[in-house]
């Protein structure tokens, strides 16, 4: 039987259309631009949503990004309810976007419920945890997210036109940006999406899964949690001392606090850029099949 509601946006999604008070909460031009940009992205019907989720599960990055971008308004709708609890709207949206990305990674379209219903829990969880802990996780500030979205869309457009991956120079020419700025934006994007990249080509688990498993298990699983932490430390033993220090600080393995690039740089007396380079090298090593196999039995 035909379900007329299946090709309509959900109640949660429709709410984002009615938000007229966000401009008064936006304290910067960049945030206002971001809100305007995401308001132009069409909402998804249930059937389109399910189709994208299926493709995303099969490794289609464009489908995954489409699902994320179409739900950025949902994040804003939820984030505004937490204004006044210690974080700015911009920071709340940044934290919520991390929850949204995790939801896309874990969503099972076969169960039949709407993605917005599923994602709401992950978005709220990311926001409330950041408020309670007062930490700053790896996230894209919204003003950078807005620019990244432009770069990613232009990259897809140029790929269709050229039949190959465009370089930063060509992307920059189309967008009126320097090639250096395009490269910088793509690096910022990698800071979020690297958490969802597979540890290796043969391994489905991600670095984000490893970190999440260490930090989010309940009291009844304390023993397993400690064992997993020990296994992670064994894997980190394959890194150099400096690489291990950076990963432990960046992902909260030392004190359950995710340190920013700047904070790590001050602790280790190196530049922010140097910390970023060391982190990227360490993550590449952790994605090696030998490292991921050590963790597999604890992650299954």
Secondary structure, DSSP 4 states (H G I P E B T S, - for coil): ---GGGGS--HHHHHHHT--SHHHH--SHHHHHHHHHHHTSPPPPHHHHHHHHHHHHTT-HHHHHHHHHTTHHHHHHHHGGGTTSSS-HHHHHHHHHHHHHHHHHH--GGG-S-HHHHHHHHHHHHHHHHHHHT---S---HHHHHHHHHHHHHHHHHHHHHSSPPPHHHHHHHHT--HHHHHHHHHHHHHHHGGGSEEETTEEEEHHHHHHHHHH--GGGHHHHHHHHHHHHHHHTTS-HHHHHHHHHHTTTTTS----HHHHHHHHTS-HHHHHHHHHHHHHHHTSHHHHHHHHHHH-
